[in-house]
Amino acid sequence: MPRRGGYRVCTVPGCPEYTQGGGRCEHHRREAEQRRGTARQRGYGRQHETRFRPAVLARDPRCVCTDEQHDHGQPCGQPSVHADHWPLSRRELVARGLDPDDPKRGRGLCGPCHSSSTAREQPGGWNR
């Protein structure tokens, strides 16, 4: 990937624009965000905010992730900041007719564990 003093070429094939530190250029970043939609458009409404997220984070105040990156399968133990749908994703729960806002279908994760989990498990995840 061509570099120019801390800058890298946009990761969208064929785009010649440079970005600071890598990733997409500003134009392609905006395009991706528009396609992604708002949290409400993706299904994260009032029930998620008032029922799912607070209950999951109250139950799991510390990250419960036991991914292979942690020693001996122990949770990392960092403060939870994300209420993650698990073991099924929100999309899978909705497709099966299950309540995606039921707190028993979630787990509390810290930021790094949530990013890592999302990258591995979601469609288009960047670690695939």
N, C-alpha and C positions, 0 to 999 in steps of 0.2 A: 504494500500500500504506500503510494508516494507520500512523503512528508515534506513539510516546509516550515522549519523552525517551530515545532510544537503544534503545528496544524496538520490535519489529515484530510484526505479526500472523503467526501460524503459517502456513506456506506450503501446508498441506493445505486444499483448498477447504472452506469452511463452518466451519472451526475458529476460534473467537473468541479463543483463548489468545494471549498475548503471549510473545515470546521475546527474549532479550538478543542483539542483533546480527542477527537474522533466522534463517531456516531453519524447521525443524519444532519444535513444542513438545516437551517431554520425553516426554509420552505417545505422540505419533506417532513420535518418534525410537526409543523402545523397541519399538513395534510393527514398525517397519521392520527393526530389527536381528533380531527374532525371525523374521520372514519370510525374511530373508537367510540365516540359519543360520550355524553356526560354520565356520571354515576347513576343518575335517575334513569337515563335511557338504557343503561346496562342492567337495570333491575334493582339497584340499591336504593330503595325508597325509605319511607318513614319507619316501616316495620324493622328494616335492617338497623336503622339508627337508634330506635327506641327499645327494641326487643332483643335482637340477635347480638349486636356488637357489645352493648353494656353487660349482658349476661355472660357472654363468653369471656370477656376480659376480667369480670369479677370472679369467675370460677377459675380462670387461668391467669393470675397476675404475673406469672413468670413463664417464659417461653417453654413450651412442652415438646418442641421439635427434637426428635431423636434420630435425625438423619445420620448417614454413615460418616459425616464429617466430624461428629462429636465422639469423644472417647467412650468406648465401651457401651454405646447406646444410651448414655445418660443425656437428659435434656440439657440444653445450653444454659438455661437458668437466667438469661437476661430478661429485663422487664418486657412484658408483652405490650405491643402497640398495635397489632393487627388481629382482627377476628377473622380467621381463615376457615373457609368451608372445607371440611375434611371428614371422612375419606373421599367423599364425592364432591365435585365442584358444584357451584351454584347452577351452572348450565345442566349438569347431570341430574341434580335434584329436581329442577323444574321439568326436565324431559320425562322423568319417572313419576311425575305428579306428586312429589313429596314437598313438604313445606321447607323452603330454603332459609326461612327466618327462625326456625326452631334451633335454639342454642345448643341442643344436644348434637347437632350436625356441624359443630365448629370446634376450633381449637385456638388458643392464644399463641401468637408467635411474635418474636422480635423482628425488627426491620430486615436484617440480613437473612435470617432463616426464611421469612416470607418471600423475599425476592428470589432466593435460591429455589424454594419450592415451586413458585410460580413459573420460573424459567424452565424447570424440569418437566412440570406436569401439564401446563396449559398449552393449547394449540398455538403454534408459532413461538413457543418458548425459545429463548435465545441460547440455551445450552443443548439443544437437540442436534 
